[in-house]
Amino acid sequence: MSDHQPFLKVEPSIAGYRDILAQVFLEHLPEAERIVTIEASLLKAAAAHNDDACLKLVELLHDSYHREEHARAEATDKLFGEAMERAYFRWCEHIERLYWLLPDKRRTGERYSDTERHHIPTYGPTLEKTKLRILDSIIRGWMPELTDESRRIFRFVVNCYHPSFYASPTSKEFEGKFVSREQEDGIEKLFRGRVGAGSFSANAISQWLMDEEMPQRVREILVFARARSGGWGLAKRDIRNAELLEPFDPDNRSPQAVHLFRAISEKIKEFDQRVAKLLEAMQPKNYAASWESDKIGASEYVRGTISVTYGPLPVVGRFVGVQVALEDKCPEELGRDIFGRARRHIEAWVKDQRDWPGLLVSLTVRGGMSALELACSAERK
């Protein structure tokens, strides 16, 4: 068992009698009763709009959950890290419920209404520090992955920013809830801090932007965070993708056309990846025995510059043209040997494409000292 730590850090020699009484009283309460007592004190301070007291009580409530789970872990030899995770989720579940019990505004005075023809009360924000402290703790559980728990936390914070955003049209749960501009600014800062902390990649932010509805201002925060996270590499990719999609004009295409476009694109991608493996086999990277490639019958390395062409629509994925440009100083006998190497690679590759019937690959080898021009083809029946 770890050394006992007092619940309240009170120094009796300088503390007031109320602090000493609170220390003795809370110290001897069971953990569950301590939580109930602090919660009741929090709601009482909230009703009086005592922000500083509420802020301290929220921190004590948070500590209570950690102490309770820590003690339970020590008693059962459970891992401390798992205990802290349980404490966090219990704390979030509890404090989210309490959040909506806090007053959303306080009366600041009154003003005369020409419409009502009498004085009406005026209201302002309340418990701003406490609410932001609660949300700062909760938003830490918002993770890049689109899990149910992460969505729940995100939607809770959004509802605190924009009450009723995720509520059903018939729900009255958030009716009349007041959020000041200062509170909105504070919550926006929490969103910026969470997605800007380096834990959200540009791809993760993209998923949230595409899969989750959110207020426009929150969406703008995520858009800017995505741009900062991805930097120039992301910007270049976005520009290139926009150029590729411009002829297709996806915003004005039917769902059926978009589905077909995706299917064709996946097919082209798969075909191109397979051809890349052929080229890698013909000219392996970091080829250790490249010095043997100029010897006849001693290597399968295809010397020269290799290029490929694909058949036009609608036969993409049915035809590959492989061209090998020999080096200017390549003698004829070596050029013919290189042609044989390339032919064997292609024949072996075509043989492996069992699920791609009708595939035709043509090979042309040109150039060298004798201006060779050799050709052949291989087909997958």
N, C-alpha and C positions, 0 to 999 in steps of 0.2 A: 504494500500500500504506500502511496506517495505521501510526503509530508503534508500535513493539513495546512490549507491556505484559508485565511479568514475571508468571508464573503464580501464584507465591506472593509476597505483599507482605512481604518479609523485609528488615529493615535490618541488614546485616552488622555494623555497629558496635556493636549492642546485642543481637543475636540469639544464641541458643545454637548450638553446633556442629551439633546435630541439625537445627535449622531450616535452617541454611545448606546442609547436605548434601542435605536434602529439596528445597530450592529448585533447586540445581544439577542434581540427579538428574532431577526432574520436568521442568525447563525444557528438557532436551535430548532428552526422549522424543518420538517421533511422537505425534500426538493419539490415535490408536487404542490405542497401547500405554499411554499415560498413563491412558486410561479403564480398561483392564484392570487396571493396577496399583492405581489408586484403589479399584476394585471389590474386589479381593482384600484390600486393607487394611481396607475397610469390613467385610467378612465376618469378618475376624480380630478386629477390635474388637468386632463384634457378639457373637461367640462368647464374648468375655470380659465382655460386658454393660457395655461402656464407652460410656455414652450420650453424653457430651460429645464423645468422639473420633468416634463415628459421626455425630453431628450435623454436625461440621466436614467430615467426609469426604463426606457427602451433598451439602453445599454445593459442595465442590470438584468432585464428579462432575457436578453441574448446570452449573457453570462450564465444564467440559471440553466438554460437548456444544455449548454456545453458542460457544465459541472455535473448535471444529472446523467448525461450519456457517458461522461468520463468515469464517473463512479460505477455505472453499470458495466462498463468495459473492464474495469479493474476487478470487479467482483466475479466476472465470468471469463477472465483471461482473453477477452476479445481484443482485436487490433484497435489501437487508438485512432488511426486514420479513419477506419470504418465508423467508429463512434462519432467522430466529428462530422462525418458526412450525414449520419442519421440525425445528429443534433441540428445541422443546418436545414435539412428538409422539414423537420418538425417545427423548427423556428419559423421558417417561411410560411408553412401552412397556417400556423397560429397567428403570426403578425399580419398576414394578408387579411385574415378575418377581422382582426382588431383595427386595421387601417380604415375600413369603411365605417367603423364605429366612432372614429374621431370626427369632431365637428369640422365641416368644410369651410366655414366662415364665422366671423364674429361681428357683432354689432359695433359700429364705430360712431354712430350718431343718428341724425335724422335731417331730412330736408323737406321743403314744401313742394308738393306735387300739384301743378296746375290742372292736371287731368283728374286727379282724385279729389282735389280741393281740400286737402288736409296734409299734415306732415306725415311722411312715411320714413321708416328706418333705413339707414344706409349700412352697408356691410363691407368688410374687407377680409383679406386672407388671414389665416390663423395657423399656428403650429407648423410654420414652414420648415424650420430646422429639423423638427422631429420627423416630419413626413419625408424629407429628403434623406435623412439618416436611414429610415426604414427602406426606402426604395434603393438607396445605394447598396444596402446589404442584400436585398432580393435580386437586383439586376446582375449580381455576380454569378448567379445560377443560370443566366441566359448563355447558352453554349452555341458554338457554330453549327452543330448538328441539328437537323430539323426533327428532334424527338418530341414526343407528346409533352414531356416535362418542360423542355425548352420553350415550346410554343406557349404553354400555360403561363410561364413566367413573363415572356415577352408581352402577351396579351394583357396580363395584369398591369404591367407598367404602362402600357398604352392606354388602358382604361383610366389609370390615375392621371394621365396627361390629357386624355380626351374622353371624359366619362361617356359611357354608353356606346363607344365606337364598335365594340364587339357584342353589344347587347342585342337581343331579338327585338323586332319592332314593337312587340306587345309588352316588353319588360319595363317595369317602373323602378328597377333597382337603382338606377343612376339619375333619376329624374330630379332636376333642379340642383345637381351637384355643381359647386363653384370651384373653379381653378383659376387663380390669378395669373397675370402675365409673368410675374416673378417666379411662381411655381413652375409654369411652363418652361421658362428659361432654365431653371434648375434641372428639370427632368431631361430637357434636350442636352444639357451638359453631361448628364449621366449616360445617355445613349452614345454621345460622341466619345466619352471616355472608355466605354465598354468595347465598342467596335474598333477604336483606335489604339487599343492596348497591345496589338500584335497577335492576339489569339484568333482573330477572324481573318481568314485569307480572303482574297478578292473573289475566289470561286464560291466560298461559303456565303459571303455577302450577296453574291448574285443569286444564289438559291433562295435566300430570304426575300430578296426583292421580287423574284418571280413567283414564289409559292405562297406568299403571305400578304394579305391586305393590311394596309397601315395608313395613318394620316399622312398628308402630303409633306408636312415638315419633317416627320420622322423618315420618310422615304428619301428626302433630299439629304439628310444626315448620312444615311447608308450609302447613297450614291457617291457623295464626296469621300466617304471612308473607303469605298471600293477603289476609287481612283487613286487615293493616296497609297493604299496597300499594294495595288498592282503596278503603279509607276508607269514609266514609259513603255515597258514591255506590254502591259495590259492595253494601254492606249493604242499602240501599234497593232495589236491583235484585233481590237475593236474596229479600227479603221479598215484593216484588211478584210475582216468579216463583213463589214458594211459594203465594201466594194464588191465582194463575192455575191452578196445577197441582192444587190441593187437591181440586176436584171430580172430577178424573180419577183421582187416587190412583195414581200410576205404580208405586209399590212393589208394588201388588197386582194389576197388570194383566199380561196375557200379552204375550209378545214381539210377537205379531201385532197386538194392540191398540196397543202403543207405536208400532209401525211405521206403522199407519194414522193415529194421532194426529199423528205427525211429518209425514206426507204432507199431511194436511188443513191443518195449521198452516202449512206451506210455501205451500200454495195460497192461504190467506187472506192471508198476508204479501205474496205477489206481487200479489194483487188490490188490496190496500190501497195498495201502492206505486204501482200504476197510477192509482188514483183520486187519490192525492196529486198526481200530475202534472197531472191535470185541474184540480184546485183551484188549483195554482200558475199554470196558464195563465189561469184566470179572474181571479185576483187576484195578479199578479206582485209579489214582494217588491221594495221600493225602486223602485216604478213611477215613472219620471221625469215622466210627463205626467199625473199624477193630477188636476191642475187642469182637464184637458180632459174628465174622466170625467163631469162634470155637463152636458156639452154633447151634444145629440142628434146622432147620426151622426158624432161626432168621435173616438170611442174604443171600444175593445173591453174596457175594464176594467169588471168587474161590481161595481158599487157595492152595498153592503148587507152583511148578515151571512149567510154561507153555512154550511149544515150538510148532512150526508149521513146516510142510513140504508142499511143493507144488508138483503138478504132473509134470512129465518131458514133454519136447516138444514131440509132438505138442499139448499137452492138458493143457499147462499152462493157468491158469484162469478157469479151470474146476474142479479142485480137491484141497481140503485143508485138511491136516491131523492135528488135534489138539491133542497134548499129554499133560496130566497133571501128574506130578510126585508128589505124596503126601509126606508130611513130614513123617519121620521115626516113630514119636510118634503119628501119626494120628490114632485114633481108627477106627474100621471098620464102625460103624454106622455113624460117621462123614464123613468118606470117601465116603460112598454111598450118603450122603446128598450133598457133594461137586460135585459128579458126576451129580446129578440132577440139581444143579445150572448151571454147565457148559452146560448141555444138553439144558436147557431153553434159555440160552444166544444164543447158536448156532441156535436153532430153530427160535428164534425171528430175528436173523441176516439174516438167509437164506430167511426168509419170506420177508424181505425188499429188497432183491436183485432181483427186478422184471425185470430188464433189463439184467439179466445174466442167461438165461435159461440153464438147464443142469448142474448147479453147484452142486457138491457133497462134503459134509463135513463129515469127520469121526472124532469121538471122542474116545480117549482111556484114561482111568484114571488108574494109576498103583501105587502100593506101599502101605505105611502105615504099621501099626503093624501086620495086617493080610495078607500082600502081595496081596491086591486086584488087580484085572484086570477086569475092566468093559469097555464095548464098545457099541457104537451105531453110527448111521449116520443120516444125514438129507439131503434132495435133493430138489433143485428148479426145478420143472417140466417145 
